[in-house]
Amino acid sequence: MTAGASNSGQYEPVDDSAPVEPSEVVAEEINFSEGGKPIRQRVLDWIYPPEAPRATQLWRVENMAIPLGYCMVGLLQGLGSGVMAVYPLEIGATEAQQTSIKLVQSLPASLKILFGFLSDTVPVFGFRRKGYMLTGWMLSSASMFSLLAVGVPSVPVLALLYFLFGLGFWLSDVIADSLVAEKAKLEPEGQKGKLQSTCYACRFFLLMVGAAFATYAYDALSPRFMFWVMALAPVAICVPATYFLAERRYPDVPSVKAQSLEIWSSVTSRSVWQPMAFIYMYNLLQIANAAWTQFLYTRLKFSATMINSLMVVAKVMLYLGIMIYKYGMMAWSWRLVYIFTTLLNAVFSSLQLVLIFGWNEKVGVSNFLFALGDDAIADFIGGIQFLPSSIMFVNLCPVGSEGASYAMFTTASNTALGVGSSLSTLLLGIWDVSKQALESGQVYGLAKLTVLTTLLQTSGLLFVFLLPNNRDELLDLSHRGRSRVAGAIFLAAVGLGILFSVVDALLNVLVPGWSGES
C-alpha cells in the first residue's frame, strides 16, 4: 500500500521521517496531490463544491438545464446579433426598421412578468417550470425553421419571426431566472451571489462566442447557415437537458389572487419602488444613436465583416466587464459602480465626434480601429453594470413568488431599455441623418444627435441618490414604510412602457417614416 493511503482509499498523514520509495515520488507527481487530495478530486470539488447544497451544484444532471439554458440564451443572442447587425440593411430596411427589428427580438423580455406569473400559478402537466422551459426552446427553433422555409423575407415577416424567436428563448430565460432565484436562497452566507454570477458568466461567454462565430459564418458561409444553427441548437441541447431537470410535481401553488397581492405588496415596499425607480429612469435614458450603424455602413464604407467585428469585440468586452465586476468590484458600493461607469461612458461616447469629423485620420488612427475602441468600451461598461442590478433583484424576491417577482424586476429594467431604444428612433427626425445625407458628407446632424444622446445617457446620474449602496442598505429600506402611490406609479410606468415599445416597433416596421425620420 502506498504511504499516505488507507485501505479505504482515504489519504492520511504520513510520517515525514519515514523513507520514501522512488515509486511513491512518481505517484505523487502523477496525481498532482496537494494537501492530501489528488487533482481529480480537486476538479470534482470545483465542479460540485462540497460546502454547497446539492440543489445549488449547477453541473449535476438534475440541474444542468439551468446553466445550459443561460449558455443557450447567450449563444442565440450572439448569433442573432451577428446576423441582424447587417442582414436587415441587405434586404432594404430603413434605419428605424433596423433598430425596430433588433428591438422586437428583445420585446418579449419586457413581458417577463407575464411569463413568471404563469409559471408560478399555472403548472403544465403538474410542473411549474419544465413545461414552460420546453415550450420556449421549441418555439425558438420553430421560428427559425419557418424563416428558412420563407427564403428571403420581407421586413415585416423578418420582424415577426424574429419576435417569435425572442419570445421563445426569453420564456425559457425567465424559467431559468426563477430557478436560480429559488436556489440562491439556499447558498451559504459566504457564497451569496456566486450562483447568479456563474450563470451570467456562462451566458455572456457564449454571447461572445456566438457573436464571433456569426462574424465568420455570415460571410464565409451564409445567413441561411446561421438560421440553421439557431434552429437546431435549442432542440438538440436544451430540450434533452430540460427533460432531466429535477422538479417536484404537483407542488402547492399560490392562487392568481394571492400572487397578485404578493406582487402588489412587493411594489409598495420602499425597498422595491425606490431602487427600481432608479433602474427604470437610468435605463430609459440610455438612448443610443440610432443612425450610427448606417453611418458606418454608408459613410465610412464598413463591410458586413467589419461591422460584425465591432460587435464581436464589444461582446468580448461585455464578458470582461462581467468578470471584472465578479472578481474585482463586488465590494464596491452600487452607487460608486454606476457613477464611475456612467462618467466613463460619457467620455467615450463624446469621442464619436472624432470619428464623425475624421479627426482620427489626421493623427494616423484608422476609422475601423477608432470605432472598435468606442463600441468596445460601451459594452464593457454595460457588463460591469449588469451584475449589481441582478444581485439586487434576487434580494428583493419574496419566498414562493420568485418567478413573478424576479421577472417583474427584470421586466421593469428591460422595458425601460426598450423605451429608450424606441425613443432613439424618434430622435432621428430632429436632424437630417438620412442615408442620402450621410453619403453626401452632411454629418452635422449626426454630430448633434451624438451630443444629445451623450447628455441624455449621462443625465441618469441625477437619480443615483435613489440607489442603495449595498445589500444591507437595501434591506434597511424595507423597514421604512410603504407607499401605494409609488407602487401604482411603478406598475403604470412599466405597463405604459411596454405598450409604447410595442406600438413604436410595429409602426416602424409596418409604416416606415411615420415618426418623421429622414
C-alpha positions in Angstrom: 0.0 0.0 0.0 1.3 3.4 -0.9 2.3 5.7 2.0 -0.4 8.2 2.9 -3.3 6.0 1.7 -5.6 3.8 3.9 -7.4 0.6 3.0 -10.5 2.7 2.4 -8.7 4.8 -0.2 -8.7 8.0 2.0 -5.5 9.9 2.3 -3.9 10.0 5.8 -0.9 11.9 7.3 2.4 10.4 6.5 5.5 10.3 8.8 7.9 12.8 7.4 10.8 10.8 8.8 9.9 7.6 7.0 11.9 6.6 3.9 10.2 7.4 0.7 10.3 5.0 -2.2 11.0 6.4 -5.7 7.7 4.9 -6.9 5.9 7.0 -4.3 7.5 10.2 -5.6 6.4 9.3 -9.1 2.9 8.5 -7.9 2.9 11.9 -6.1 3.9 13.7 -9.3 1.4 11.9 -11.4 -1.5 12.6 -9.1 -0.5 16.2 -8.6 -1.6 15.8 -5.0 -1.9 18.9 -2.9 -2.9 18.8 0.8 -3.5 15.0 0.5 -6.1 15.4 -2.3 -5.5 14.2 -5.9 -6.1 16.5 -8.8 -9.2 14.5 -9.9 -10.8 15.2 -6.5 -9.9 18.8 -6.6 -11.6 19.2 -10.0 -14.7 17.4 -8.8 -14.8 19.7 -5.7 -14.6 22.7 -8.1 -17.5 21.4 -10.2 -19.5 20.1 -7.2 -18.5 22.3 -4.2 -18.8 20.1 -1.1 -19.8 23.1 1.0 -22.7 23.9 -1.2 -26.1 22.1 -1.1 -26.7 19.7 -3.9 -29.6 21.8 -5.2 -27.1 24.7 -5.9 -24.5 22.5 -7.7 -25.3 23.5 -11.2 -23.5 20.9 -13.2 -25.3 17.9 -11.7 -27.5 16.2 -14.3 -30.7 17.3 -12.5 -29.6 20.9 -12.5 -27.8 21.1 -15.8 -30.7 22.6 -17.7 -30.1 25.8 -15.8 -26.6 26.7 -16.8 -27.1 25.2 -20.3 -30.2 27.4 -20.6 -28.1 30.5 -19.8 -25.5 29.3 -22.3 -28.1 28.9 -25.0 -29.6 32.3 -24.4 -26.2 33.8 -24.7 -25.4 31.8 -27.9 -28.7 32.7 -29.6 -28.3 36.4 -28.7 -24.7 36.3 -30.1 -25.7 34.6 -33.3 -28.8 36.7 -33.7 -26.9 40.0 -33.2 -24.3 38.9 -35.7 -27.0 38.3 -38.3 -29.2 41.3 -37.6 -26.3 43.8 -37.5 -26.2 43.7 -41.3 -29.0 41.4 -42.7 -31.8 44.0 -42.4 -29.8 46.5 -44.3 -29.2 44.0 -47.1 -32.9 43.3 -47.6 -33.7 47.1 -47.7 -34.7 48.0 -44.2 -34.6 51.7 -43.2 -32.7 53.0 -40.2 -35.8 52.9 -38.0 -36.8 49.5 -39.2 -33.3 48.1 -38.5 -33.5 49.4 -34.9 -37.0 48.1 -34.5 -36.1 44.6 -35.8 -33.4 44.5 -33.1 -36.0 45.7 -30.6 -38.7 43.2 -31.4 -36.3 40.3 -30.5 -35.9 41.9 -27.1 -39.5 43.0 -26.7 -40.5 39.7 -25.1 -38.0 40.5 -22.4 -40.5 43.2 -21.4 -43.1 40.5 -20.9 -41.1 38.6 -18.4 -43.6 39.4 -15.6 -46.3 37.5 -17.5 -44.1 34.5 -18.0 -43.1 34.5 -14.4 -46.7 34.9 -13.2 -47.8 32.0 -15.4 -45.1 29.6 -14.2 -45.8 30.5 -10.6 -49.5 29.9 -10.8 -50.4 27.7 -13.7 -48.4 24.4 -13.8 -48.1 22.5 -17.0 -48.6 18.7 -16.6 -48.0 19.3 -12.8 -44.7 21.1 -13.3 -44.2 24.9 -12.6 -41.0 25.2 -14.7 -40.2 22.3 -17.0 -43.2 22.7 -19.4 -42.6 26.4 -20.0 -38.9 25.9 -20.5 -39.5 23.2 -23.1 -42.1 25.4 -24.8 -39.7 28.3 -25.1 -36.9 26.3 -26.6 -39.2 24.6 -29.2 -40.8 28.0 -30.1 -37.3 29.5 -30.8 -36.4 26.6 -33.0 -39.8 26.6 -34.9 -39.4 30.3 -35.7 -36.0 29.8 -37.3 -37.2 26.7 -39.3 -40.0 29.0 -40.5 -37.6 31.6 -41.6 -35.6 29.0 -43.5 -38.8 27.9 -45.3 -39.6 31.5 -46.3 -36.3 32.2 -48.1 -35.6 35.9 -48.4 -38.3 37.5 -46.1 -39.9 40.9 -46.3 -39.1 43.3 -43.4 -42.4 42.6 -41.6 -42.1 38.9 -41.9 -38.5 39.0 -40.6 -39.7 41.1 -37.7 -42.5 38.7 -36.9 -40.3 35.6 -36.9 -37.5 37.3 -35.0 -40.1 38.3 -32.4 -41.2 34.7 -32.0 -37.6 33.6 -31.9 -37.0 36.0 -29.0 -40.3 35.1 -27.3 -39.2 31.5 -27.1 -35.7 32.0 -25.6 -36.9 34.8 -23.3 -39.6 32.5 -21.9 -37.0 29.8 -21.2 -34.7 32.5 -19.7 -37.5 33.6 -17.2 -37.8 30.0 -16.0 -34.0 29.7 -15.6 -34.0 33.0 -13.6 -36.9 31.7 -11.4 -34.9 28.5 -10.6 -31.8 30.5 -9.8 -33.8 32.9 -7.6 -35.1 29.9 -5.7 -31.8 28.2 -5.4 -29.9 31.4 -4.5 -31.7 31.4 -1.1 -30.0 28.1 -0.3 -26.5 29.4 -0.8 -24.2 29.5 2.2 -23.8 33.1 3.6 -20.2 33.4 2.4 -21.2 32.5 -1.2 -24.2 34.8 -1.8 -24.3 35.9 -5.4 -21.9 33.2 -6.7 -24.8 31.2 -8.3 -26.0 34.2 -10.2 -22.6 35.4 -11.3 -21.7 31.9 -12.5 -24.9 31.6 -14.6 -24.4 35.1 -16.1 -20.8 34.4 -16.8 -21.9 31.3 -18.8 -24.4 33.4 -20.7 -22.1 36.2 -21.6 -19.2 33.9 -22.5 -21.5 32.1 -25.0 -22.8 35.5 -26.2 -19.2 36.4 -27.0 -18.6 33.0 -28.7 -21.8 33.2 -30.7 -21.0 36.7 -31.9 -17.5 35.7 -33.0 -18.9 32.6 -34.9 -21.6 34.7 -36.5 -19.0 37.2 -37.9 -17.1 34.4 -39.6 -20.1 32.4 -40.7 -22.1 35.3 -42.1 -19.6 36.0 -44.9 -17.8 32.6 -45.2 -21.0 30.6 -45.3 -24.3 32.4 -45.5 -27.1 33.9 -43.4 -29.1 30.7 -44.1 -26.4 28.6 -42.4 -26.8 30.9 -39.3 -30.5 30.3 -39.3 -29.9 26.5 -39.4 -27.6 26.7 -36.4 -30.2 28.9 -34.5 -32.9 26.4 -35.3 -31.1 23.2 -34.3 -29.2 24.3 -31.2 -32.1 24.7 -28.8 -33.8 21.3 -29.6 -30.5 19.4 -29.8 -29.1 20.7 -26.5 -31.6 22.3 -24.2 -34.7 20.1 -24.8 -32.9 16.9 -23.6 -31.4 18.7 -20.6 -34.7 20.1 -19.6 -36.2 16.6 -19.5 -33.8 15.6 -16.7 -34.4 18.8 -14.7 -35.3 18.0 -11.1 -38.6 19.5 -10.1 -41.3 18.4 -7.7 -44.5 17.5 -9.5 -47.9 18.9 -8.3 -46.4 21.5 -5.8 -48.5 23.8 -3.8 -49.1 26.9 -6.0 -50.5 30.2 -5.0 -53.8 31.4 -6.5 -53.8 34.1 -9.0 -55.3 36.4 -6.4 -52.7 35.6 -3.8 -49.9 36.0 -6.4 -51.3 39.4 -7.4 -51.5 40.6 -3.8 -47.9 39.4 -3.3 -46.7 41.5 -6.2 -48.7 44.5 -5.0 -47.2 44.1 -1.6 -43.7 44.0 -3.1 -44.0 47.1 -5.2 -45.5 49.2 -2.4 -42.4 48.5 -0.2 -39.8 51.2 -0.3 -37.1 48.6 -0.6 -38.6 47.8 -4.1 -40.0 51.0 -5.6 -37.1 53.3 -4.6 -34.2 51.3 -6.2 -36.4 50.2 -9.1 -37.3 53.9 -9.8 -33.5 54.5 -10.3 -33.1 51.4 -12.5 -36.1 52.4 -14.7 -35.1 56.1 -15.1 -31.4 55.3 -15.7 -32.1 52.6 -18.3 -34.8 54.7 -20.0 -32.2 57.5 -20.5 -29.6 55.1 -22.1 -30.7 56.3 -25.6 -28.4 55.2 -28.3 -27.6 57.0 -31.6 -29.8 55.0 -33.9 -28.1 56.4 -37.1 -24.7 55.1 -36.0 -24.7 51.8 -37.9 -25.9 53.5 -41.0 -23.1 56.0 -40.7 -20.5 53.2 -40.5 -22.1 51.3 -43.4 -22.9 54.2 -45.7 -20.4 57.0 -45.0 -17.3 55.0 -43.8 -18.0 52.1 -46.1 -17.6 49.5 -43.4 -18.2 46.0 -44.8 -20.5 43.4 -43.1 -17.4 41.7 -41.7 -16.1 45.0 -40.2 -19.4 45.8 -38.6 -19.7 42.3 -37.2 -16.1 42.5 -36.0 -17.0 45.6 -34.0 -19.9 43.6 -32.5 -17.6 40.7 -31.6 -15.1 42.8 -29.8 -17.9 44.6 -28.0 -19.2 41.2 -26.8 -15.8 40.2 -25.6 -15.6 43.4 -23.6 -19.0 42.8 -22.2 -17.9 39.4 -20.9 -14.7 41.0 -19.5 -16.9 43.6 -17.7 -18.9 40.8 -16.1 -15.7 39.1 -15.0 -14.0 42.3 -13.7 -17.1 43.1 -11.5 -17.3 39.5 -10.3 -13.6 39.2 -9.3 -12.6 42.8 -8.6 -15.6 45.1 -7.9 -18.0 43.0 -5.8 -17.0 45.0 -2.7 -17.7 48.4 -4.5 -20.9 50.2 -3.5 -23.6 50.0 -6.1 -23.7 53.8 -6.4 -20.0 54.1 -7.0 -20.2 51.5 -9.8 -22.9 53.4 -11.6 -21.2 56.8 -11.1 -17.8 55.5 -12.3 -19.2 53.7 -15.4 -21.5 56.5 -16.4 -18.8 59.1 -16.4 -16.5 56.7 -18.4 -19.3 56.2 -20.9 -19.7 60.0 -21.3 -16.1 60.3 -22.2 -16.0 57.6 -24.8 -19.5 58.5 -26.2 -18.2 62.0 -26.9 -15.3 60.6 -28.8 -17.7 59.6 -31.6 -17.4 63.2 -32.7 -13.8 62.5 -33.6 -14.8 59.7 -35.9 -17.7 61.7 -37.4 -15.4 64.6 -38.5 -12.5 62.4 -39.4 -10.1 63.9 -36.9 -8.7 60.5 -36.0 -7.2 60.1 -39.5 -5.2 63.3 -39.1 -3.2 61.6 -36.3 -2.9 58.3 -38.2 -5.7 56.2 -36.5 -7.9 54.3 -38.9 -11.6 54.6 -38.8 -12.0 50.9 -38.0 -9.6 50.9 -35.0 -11.2 54.1 -33.6 -14.7 52.7 -34.0 -13.5 49.4 -32.4 -12.4 51.1 -29.2 -15.6 53.2 -28.9 -18.0 50.3 -29.3 -16.0 48.0 -27.0 -15.9 50.4 -24.1 -19.7 50.9 -24.3 -20.3 47.1 -23.8 -17.6 46.8 -21.2 -19.4 49.4 -19.1 -22.7 47.5 -19.7 -21.0 44.3 -18.4 -19.9 46.0 -15.2 -23.3 47.4 -14.5 -25.2 44.2 -15.2 -24.4 42.1 -12.1 -25.1 44.7 -9.4 -28.7 45.1 -10.6 -29.2 41.3 -10.9 -27.9 40.7 -7.4 -30.2 43.4 -6.1 -33.3 41.8 -7.9 -32.7 38.4 -6.2 -32.5 40.1 -2.8 -35.9 41.7 -3.4 -37.7 38.4 -4.2 -40.2 37.1 -1.6 -40.1 33.3 -0.9 -42.7 31.4 -3.0 -43.0 34.1 -5.7 -39.5 34.1 -7.1 -40.7 33.6 -10.7 -43.1 36.5 -10.9 -41.1 38.8 -8.6 -37.7 38.4 -10.3 -39.5 38.6 -13.7 -41.2 41.8 -12.6 -37.9 43.4 -11.7 -36.2 42.4 -15.0 -39.3 43.4 -16.9 -39.1 46.9 -15.5 -35.4 47.1 -16.4 -35.9 45.7 -19.9 -39.0 47.8 -20.5 -37.0 51.0 -19.7 -34.3 49.9 -22.2 -36.9 49.2 -24.8 -38.5 52.6 -24.3 -35.0 54.1 -24.6 -34.5 52.2 -27.9 -37.8 53.4 -29.2 -37.0 57.0 -28.3 -33.8 56.7 -30.2 -35.8 56.1 -33.4 -38.0 59.2 -32.7 -34.9 61.4 -32.3 -33.9 60.5 -35.9 -36.4 63.1 -37.2 -34.8 66.1 -35.3 -31.9 66.5 -37.7 -31.2 65.1 -41.2 -29.3 61.8 -40.6 -30.7 60.0 -43.6 -28.6 57.7 -45.8 -28.6 60.3 -48.6 -27.3 63.0 -46.2 -24.5 60.8 -44.9 -23.5 59.7 -48.4 -23.1 63.3 -49.4 -21.0 64.1 -46.4 -23.6 66.0 -44.4 -22.6 64.8 -40.9 -23.5 67.8 -38.7 -26.9 66.4 -38.0 -25.3 63.1 -36.8 -22.8 65.1 -34.6 -25.7 67.0 -32.9 -27.5 63.7 -32.4 -24.4 62.3 -30.8 -24.1 65.2 -28.4 -27.8 64.9 -27.4 -27.7 61.2 -26.8 -24.5 61.5 -24.7 -26.1 64.1 -22.5 -29.2 62.1 -22.1 -27.2 58.9 -21.1 -25.2 60.9 -18.5 -28.3 62.5 -17.0 -29.2 59.2 -15.5 -26.9 60.1 -12.6 -29.4 62.7 -11.4 -31.4 59.8 -9.9 -28.5 57.9 -8.3 -29.4 59.0 -4.8 -32.4 56.6 -5.1 -30.0 53.6 -5.3 -28.8 51.9 -2.1 -25.1 51.5 -1.6 -25.3 47.8 -0.8 -27.4 44.8 0.2 -27.6 46.0 3.9 -29.0 49.4 2.9 -31.4 47.7 0.5 -32.8 45.5 3.3 -32.9 48.5 5.6 -35.3 50.3 3.2 -37.9 47.5 3.9 -38.4 48.9 7.4 -39.1 52.4 6.1 -42.8 52.0 5.3 -44.9 51.5 2.2 -46.4 53.8 -0.4 -49.4 52.7 -2.5 -49.0 55.8 -4.7 -45.3 54.9 -5.5 -46.3 51.3 -6.2 -49.1 52.3 -8.6 -46.7 54.7 -10.4 -44.1 52.0 -10.8 -46.6 49.5 -12.3 -48.1 52.2 -14.5 -44.7 53.1 -15.8 -43.8 49.5 -16.6 -47.2 48.9 -18.3 -47.2 52.1 -20.4 -43.5 51.5 -21.3 -44.4 48.0 -22.7 -47.3 49.5 -24.7 -45.2 52.3 -26.1 -42.4 50.0 -27.1 -44.7 47.6 -28.9 -46.7 50.3 -30.7 -43.5 52.1 -31.8 -41.8 49.0 -33.1 -44.9 47.9 -35.0 -45.2 51.4 -36.6 -41.5 51.5 -37.6 -41.7 48.1 -39.2 -45.1 48.4 -40.9 -45.2 52.2 -41.6 -41.6 53.4 -42.3 -41.1 57.1 -41.8 -44.2 57.6 -39.7 -42.2 59.5 -37.0 -40.7 61.9 -39.5 -37.2 60.4 -39.7 -35.4 61.0 -43.0 
